[in-house]
Amino acid sequence: MELQRISDRVWVYPYEEERDRPYLGYIRGDRWSFAVDAGHSSDHTESFYNALRDAGLPLPSLTVLTHWHWDHTFGMHAVNGLCLANARTDFYLHEIREKIEREGTGFFFASDEKIRREYAGNIPVVVTMADMVYTGEVMMDAGNCPFRVFQAESPHTDDSTLIHIPGERVLFLGDAAYGAFPTWESDPVLCRKLAETIIPLDAEICVMSHHDLASKQDALQELQLD
């Protein structure tokens, strides 16, 4: 797969349904670059990095996690540079790492056929913790490219992080607009709270991890608000 450029400074590595691989984001500042999400496995991460190399782009210095779910985080051990997560995401990663250490990977592989496809060929399951942990929100600037990383209430998980690059009018939502795994049911109260977070943001493109690129109105439609 090839990178898709969606603004002057932002690229995405396409999602893939077969192995439940989400979009991975790449944002290039004048001084350094960062990624959104670490990938489903080391193989996913390396495929992303090969696409960056093919495009002549430097590897990211920082990877920001949108939430703890395996398809977004289990490639963390293979990333270049550091990983940033909110404190709740880091807590959940610690929990799942301890469970795998206790019980092995059987329960993980049994949970979904797409996971088994991702790890075919004995790709190792490795869970690591974030290098940096935040609570609430943090503002950064990659060099003439300020961005905001912040926690948001969401129907998908209670550890959702959104990433807004206002100068590019791009918002990374991760899986925040989806229902909760495994039933995919959405709490209407949490849908409304997420919508109230999204509405005031200046975002022309919303990146939802397992959908085609969307407008802000499309993202709000995903929340099925009356």
C-alpha positions in Angstrom: 0.0 0.0 0.0 1.1 3.6 -0.6 0.7 6.6 1.6 -2.1 9.0 0.8 -1.4 12.7 1.2 -4.4 14.5 2.5 -3.0 18.0 3.2 0.2 19.9 3.0 1.7 18.2 6.1 -0.5 15.2 6.7 -0.4 11.7 5.1 -2.3 8.5 6.0 -1.4 4.9 5.5 -4.6 3.2 4.4 -6.7 1.0 6.6 -7.2 -2.7 5.7 -10.3 -4.7 6.5 -8.8 -8.2 6.1 -6.5 -7.9 9.0 -8.4 -5.1 10.8 -5.5 -2.6 10.3 -6.5 0.9 11.0 -5.4 4.1 9.3 -2.0 5.2 10.5 -1.3 8.9 10.4 1.9 10.8 9.6 2.4 14.5 10.2 5.6 16.3 9.1 6.7 19.5 10.9 9.7 21.6 10.0 11.7 20.2 12.9 10.3 16.7 13.4 7.4 14.4 12.5 5.0 12.3 14.4 2.6 9.4 13.7 -0.9 8.6 14.9 -1.2 5.1 16.2 1.5 2.3 16.3 -0.2 -0.4 14.2 -1.6 -3.9 14.8 1.8 -5.7 14.9 5.5 -5.2 14.1 4.6 -6.3 10.5 2.0 -3.5 10.2 4.4 -0.9 11.6 7.2 -2.0 9.3 4.9 -1.8 6.2 4.0 1.7 7.2 7.7 2.7 7.6 8.6 1.2 4.2 5.9 3.4 2.7 7.4 6.4 4.4 10.9 5.5 3.1 9.5 5.0 -0.4 8.0 8.5 -0.2 11.3 10.0 1.0 9.9 10.9 4.4 11.8 10.6 7.7 10.5 8.1 10.3 8.4 9.7 13.1 10.1 10.9 16.3 6.9 10.4 18.2 3.8 8.2 18.0 0.6 9.3 19.6 -1.9 6.6 20.5 -5.7 7.1 20.1 -6.7 4.3 22.5 -5.4 1.0 23.9 -7.0 -1.5 21.5 -4.5 -4.0 20.0 -4.9 -3.0 16.3 -3.7 0.5 17.3 -1.0 -0.4 19.8 0.6 -3.8 19.5 3.1 -2.5 17.0 4.5 -0.1 19.7 7.7 -2.2 20.3 8.6 -1.6 16.7 8.1 2.1 16.4 10.9 4.7 15.9 11.2 7.2 18.7 8.8 7.6 21.6 5.2 6.8 22.2 2.7 9.1 23.9 -0.6 7.9 25.5 -3.1 9.1 28.0 -2.8 7.6 31.5 -5.9 5.4 31.1 -4.6 4.0 27.8 -1.3 3.2 29.5 -3.2 1.5 32.4 -5.1 -0.8 29.9 -1.9 -1.7 28.1 -0.4 -2.7 31.4 -3.5 -4.9 32.1 -3.5 -6.7 28.8 0.3 -7.2 29.0 -0.1 -8.9 32.4 -3.0 -11.0 31.2 -0.9 -12.3 28.2 2.0 -13.0 30.5 -0.3 -14.9 32.8 -2.5 -16.8 30.3 -0.6 -16.7 27.1 -1.9 -15.5 23.7 -4.7 -18.1 23.2 -7.5 -15.9 24.4 -6.2 -13.1 22.2 -6.1 -15.2 19.0 -9.5 -16.8 19.8 -11.2 -13.4 19.9 -11.2 -12.6 16.2 -10.3 -14.2 12.9 -8.7 -10.9 11.7 -6.3 -11.0 14.6 -5.3 -14.5 13.6 -4.7 -13.3 10.0 -2.5 -10.4 11.3 -0.3 -12.8 13.3 -0.1 -15.6 10.8 3.5 -16.9 10.3 4.2 -16.7 14.1 4.6 -12.9 14.3 5.2 -12.3 18.0 2.7 -10.6 20.2 4.5 -8.0 22.2 2.8 -5.4 24.4 4.8 -2.4 25.6 4.0 0.6 27.7 4.0 4.3 26.5 7.2 6.3 27.0 5.3 9.4 27.9 1.9 9.7 29.6 -0.4 12.7 29.8 -3.8 13.5 31.4 -6.3 15.9 29.9 -4.6 17.5 27.0 -1.2 18.5 25.7 -0.2 21.1 23.0 2.9 20.5 20.9 4.6 22.1 17.8 6.6 19.9 15.4 7.9 23.1 13.7 5.4 25.5 12.2 2.9 22.7 12.8 1.1 23.0 16.2 -1.2 20.2 17.2 -3.4 19.4 20.2 -3.6 15.9 21.8 -6.6 15.6 24.1 -8.8 13.1 25.8 -12.5 12.9 24.8 -15.6 11.1 26.0 -16.5 8.5 23.4 -19.0 5.6 22.8 -16.1 3.3 21.8 -13.8 3.3 24.8 -13.3 5.4 27.9 -9.6 6.1 27.0 -10.1 7.9 23.6 -7.5 10.5 22.5 -8.2 12.9 19.6 -5.4 14.6 17.6 -6.3 18.0 16.0 -3.9 19.7 13.6 -5.7 23.0 13.2 -3.3 24.5 10.6 -4.1 21.5 8.3 -7.8 21.4 9.3 -7.4 17.6 10.1 -8.8 15.7 13.0 -7.8 12.2 13.9 -10.7 10.5 15.7 -9.3 6.9 15.9 -12.2 4.7 16.7 -13.9 7.2 18.9 -17.1 7.6 16.8 -17.8 3.8 16.7 -19.7 1.7 19.2 -18.2 -0.4 21.9 -16.4 -3.7 21.0 -17.7 -6.4 20.7 -21.4 -5.5 20.4 -20.8 -2.2 18.6 -23.6 -0.6 20.5 -23.3 3.1 21.1 -24.4 5.0 24.2 -26.4 8.0 23.0 -25.2 10.1 25.8 -21.5 9.5 24.9 -22.3 10.0 21.3 -23.7 13.4 22.1 -20.7 14.3 24.2 -18.3 13.4 21.5 -20.3 15.4 19.0 -20.2 18.4 21.2 -16.4 18.0 21.3 -16.1 17.7 17.5 -18.5 20.5 16.4 -16.4 23.5 17.4 -13.2 22.2 16.0 -11.9 23.6 12.7 -11.6 20.3 10.8 -12.2 19.8 7.1 -11.0 16.1 7.1 -11.8 13.6 9.9 -9.8 10.4 9.9 -11.8 7.6 11.4 -9.6 4.5 11.6 -11.6 2.0 9.7 -13.6 4.2 7.3 -12.8 6.2 4.2 -11.8 9.8 4.9 -14.7 11.8 6.1 -15.9 15.4 6.5 -16.8 16.7 9.9 -20.5 16.2 8.9 -19.8 12.6 8.0 -18.2 12.0 11.4 -21.2 13.4 13.2 -23.4 11.3 11.0 -21.5 8.2 12.2 -22.7 9.1 15.7 -26.3 8.7 14.5 -27.5 11.7 16.3 -31.2 12.6 16.0 
